[in-house]
Amino acid sequence: MKSRLLHRLWHNTLPDLGLDARGQQAVRELVNRVRGQQDPIRHPLEQILALLSKSKSSPAVQRAWAARSGQPVIVWTMRGGPQVNTTEAILAHALQLRGVPVRVVLCDEFLPACEQRTQFAYPGGRFNQRTDAQICDQCHFKAAKFFKAFDLPVVLLSTLVTPSEKAEIMQRTRQMAAEEALALTDAGIKLGGEIRASLNQFYRALQWPETPQTLLLLRNTAAAALMLRLASDRVLEREHPRAVLTSHGIYLLWGVIKQVAQQRGVPVTVWGNGYRTGTIRVSRGNWFEAAVAEPLGVWESLQLTPERSQRLDEYLNNRWDGKRDRRVLFEGLDPNRPLTLDQLGLDPTKPTLGVFPNVAWDADLNFRDGAFQDMFHWLEETVRFFADHPQFQAVVRAHPGEAISFTSQRTDTVIRRAFPTLPPNVALIPAESKVNSYAVARLLRAAAVYGSQFGLELVCRGVPVLVASECFYRAKGFTWDIRSQAEYTGLLRSLDTIRPMEETLRQRARTYAYHYYFRRLAPFPFITSQNWSDLKDINIQSLEQLLPGRDATLDLIIRCILNDEPVVLNV
């Protein structure tokens, strides 16, 4: 109850009072002080100021700062968020301590649309300028606070696009049709995909409401894309950077700069939170694309020693309870608690397929559709097959992430709309269910995934997996990779003949899983955090800890940014 009241205070009452971000933050600090708790922003800011104060007295840090010269690295951060801003500030200081200047690019309430704005943040879910301004105010306030505390040079977006250019762009998009926005290209940069991704993220759905609000949002998003294209071009022209560092590599805020920099031949390094707690993933270009294109030789010869095998087993066995993983979503009741097909309303004598979809709007951003139009098309075709083949049965486990990501177009509603009477040989487990997906896995003859990481865990446990879309572990030699609907249907028809994976294939999958979870995810011990918006502590006493030779993994990350050395750990 207290958390709900505070949420209402933070997001409704304070803005209604007309307080700006600075005033709202003062009230937050006062409320936290009364509650005997430390303000979540104030605490890391105090740590940063103490860190910088101590570092300024370090001769080694002073010498490194004085040696900065040459082409800078652009840290394209754009938005406010303590965890994101601090991670990028630490990487920026690590670059500076190696003699490389940096420029942090930040949006200063400039764009008419961006990924900080989502439908659930607006009263009644309706886009409006007042709430829009409040979101911008809070976002820039946090980012400016953090980068000022870190004493890093900031380039504001409003200095890269003139007021007259902004007005011109707004005029250009004012009457733009939806089809034109989604096919928009400017100066050779394909903006339509980033615009679509932004709308998916706003509505948390693949299909958006056909309303004037959606058209307005599309036009504003197209305008923002054009402004970002111009700003990206201009900052690269002005600074002649050695490289660009950004997060995500998709959406408006980060996808446009990636495309523009690549067009100009400027290296782009993309980072993101790793699946294992306390790690980040770092790659040249988009992480997903890099993982898909990674040569097999990078990991095929890896020896899965007893020590590595034990480490992988411990991690996979603890995935269900989230003790070692920030992104465990398939958790629920104890997976060791007996679960039977009877309990799911199915026949224990029939061959059973497990169906594990992604969060649809999120999957649409990453996975290239091949055999199917999209994830929901795949789901409908799967259920239709089982409706026509009663000798088989399926368990469809909606992704638990639907329940926590404000997803508005969900697996259970889409399936029940297509099948008002669910076939008796299909069990549908909704996102909120506490049925543990790992317990379900023990009941299966095989599993089908769209692109979910859960498929990699299943093959490591010996469950044959059919992959319906492009994903990072597809084409690695241990999954059935679907190329057409006919191929998929043919495999489903042979469900009763599918046998557990051969041990050689299972070991191949385990080798890749070890490579993915432990060699490609880099430990980042400098902060304690659980997600993009949360920051508990900064675990640095002095910037000396970021000097070359102090942390081998950090050295490798910096070499990736500067020299395109892949981040593959020797562990």
Secondary structure by P-SEA (a helix, b strand, c coil): caaaaaaaaaccccccccccaaaaaaaaaaaaaaaccccaaaaaaaaaaaaaaaaaacaaaaaaaaacccbbbbbccccccaaaaaaaaaaaaaaaaacbbbbbbbbcccccccccccccccccccccaaaaaaaaaaaaaaaaaaaaaabbbbbbccccccaaaaaaaaaaaccccaaaaaacccccccaaaaaaaaaaaacccccccccaaaaaaaaaaaaaaaaaaaaaaaaaaaccccccccccccccccaaaaaaaaaacbbbbbbcccccccbbbbccccaaaaaaaccccccccccccaaaaaaaaaaaaaccccccccccccccccccccccccccccccccbbbbbbbcaaaaaaacccccccccaaaaaaaaaaaaaacccbbbbbbcccccccccccccaaaaaaaacccccccbbbbcccccccaaaaaaaccbbbbcccaaaaaaaaabbbbbbcccccccccccccccccaaaaaaaaaaccccccccaaaaaaaaaaaaaaaccccccccccccccccccccccccccccccccccaaaaaaaaaacccccccccc
